[in-house]
Amino acid sequence: MDMNNNNSLLVPSQKNRPIISFHVWNNNNEKHASNEKSGFSKKNSYTGGKGSNEFEHYNNSQNLVHILHVEDNQQLRLITKFLLSNVCEVDNASSPEETEQKILKKSYDLIMMDLDLGNGLDGLDLSRKIRSMAKYKHTPILALTANNDPIVKAKCRLAGINAYIEKPFLKSDIISIIENLTRNNF
């Protein structure tokens, strides 16, 4: 796994694959923001890189967004946690069982969900299960997947997922989506 000079996460099997799109839906399943046509307006734009102080005010742990990242690939969990370390407090879960244990013990502001979790429940089924819990009925869920099929995007909306981003993704894109989904926390 590599990082290129654009802060893009490059997965070995997808090294030269272009970043295609991300989508955010509002509570009525209407597209709220996209980088495809309408652009992405955000309150706090990310322009930082090495030496950027833009997110310095997030370093106060009270203000950090608490995220649970559900991903079966250890490398992706570590890299995503590193990418978001100055902006968010990220806990990782590698399976549906571990996810259920963590969400019962702690409250999260956002859940990042890989759709293909290997054996057992997939990310769509796990998202439905999380949505059925009163504590997480309104917690934003962000789907992370390498699949850009419109049918998968529709299934995400039906499973109660609020936003969708394709892997590999740019650091600035995922931060923008997190800001958009957790705006009241910043």
N, C-alpha and C positions, 0 to 999 in steps of 0.2 A: 504494500500500500504506500502511495506517495502523496506528497503535497506539491502542487505546482506553484509557480510564482503568483498566481491569482487567488491563492487560498482555497483552491478547489480540491476536494477530496477525490483522489483517484483510486479506484478499486482495481486490483490487478486484472481481472477479467474484462474491465471496461475502460482501460487506460485512455483510449483515444475517443471515447464516446462523448459527444458534446452535451452540455447542460441544456436540457430541453425546456422544462417548465416547472412552475409551482403554482398551486391554486389554494386559495383560502375561501371557505364558504361561510356565510353567516348562518344564524340559527334556522332560517327558512330554506336552507339548501340552495341559496342563490350565490353565484360566484361573487365574492366580495372584493377580491384583489387577485391580480395575476401579473406575471411578468411577460405574458405573451402579447397582449394587445393594448390594454389600458394602462400599463405601467403599474408601479407599486408605490403608492404614497404612504409615507410612514412619518410618525412624529419625530423619531430620533433616527436619522439615517446613519448607517454604518459606513464610514470611509476609512477607518483605521487600518493600520497594518503595524509593522514594527515601529515602536516609539509612539504610537498613537495614545493619547490620553482621553479619548472620547468616552470610554466606558469606565473611567476611574471612579466615578461616583457609584458604580455598582459593586465595588469591592466591600462595602459595608454589608456583612452577611445578613442583616435584617432586611435589606433591600433586594437581595438576590432572589431571582425566580428559582423555585425548587422544582426540578424536573426529574421525572423517572424515565430513563431511556431503556426501552425493551428491545433487545437485539441479541440474537444468538451468536453472532460473529464477534469474538473477543477483540480482534483488531479494530473493528468499527466502533465498538464500545469505547475503547481506549482513545482512539483518535477524536471521536465526537466529544468525549469528556474534555480532552485537551483543547479542542477548538473553542469550546464554550466556557472554559475555566474562568475567564475574567468577567463573564457576563452572568453566569448561572451557577447554581449548585446542582450538580448532576449526580444522581444515583443510578446505578446500572442494575438491570435484571436480565438474565440470560434465558429465562424460560417462563411459561405461563404460571407455573407453580411459584417460582420466586417472585414474580410480579404480584400475585395475589397476597403473598406474605408481606411484601413491602407496602402495598397500598393499605393494608389493614393496620399497619404499625405507624405510618407517617402520612401526612397530608402533602399532596403535590399540587403545584400551580399549573402544571402542564405534563402531559404524558406523550413522549415520542415513541411511536410504535412501528417496529418493522412488521411488514405484512407476512413475510415468510419466516416462521419461527422453527422450522424443522418439524419434528414429530409432535403430535398432540394438537392442541388448539392453534389456529393461525391468528395473525394479528387482527383480522376482522372479527372472528369469534370472541377473542379476548376483549376487544373494544366493546362489543355488545354486552359482554358480561360486566365490564367495568361501568358502562352506562346504566346498568340495572341497579347499581349501588347508589343509595341516596347521597352518600358523601361525594361521589364523583359524577353525579348526574349532569353538572354544568362545567366540569373541568375540561379545558380544551385538550383534544387528542390530535396529534400531528402524525400522519402516516409517512413513513420513510420506506421507499421501495425503488427498485430498479425497473419496475414495470410501468410503462406509460400507456397502457391500454385504457381507452375511455370507459370500458365496462368495469374495470377495476376501480376507476375514479368514482363511478356511480355507486359501486358496492361500498366504497368508503363512506360516502354520504349516507347511505342507508344504514350503515353500522354505527352511525353517530360520530364519525370522525369529522373534525372541523377543518382540517387543512391537509394538504398532500404535497410532498416534495420528492422529486426523483433523485436517486443516487446515480452518480456522484453529484454533490451539490457544492455551491460556493458558500464559504463562511458567511459572507455578507447576506446571502439569501436566507439562510436558516436563522440568522440573528433577526433579520427583518420580520420573518414570520413569527418568531417567538415574541418579538415586541408587539406585533399586531394582535396576537392571540392573548397576550397577558398585559395589555396596555394599562390596566388599572394597577398593576403591581409596580410599575416604573415610576 
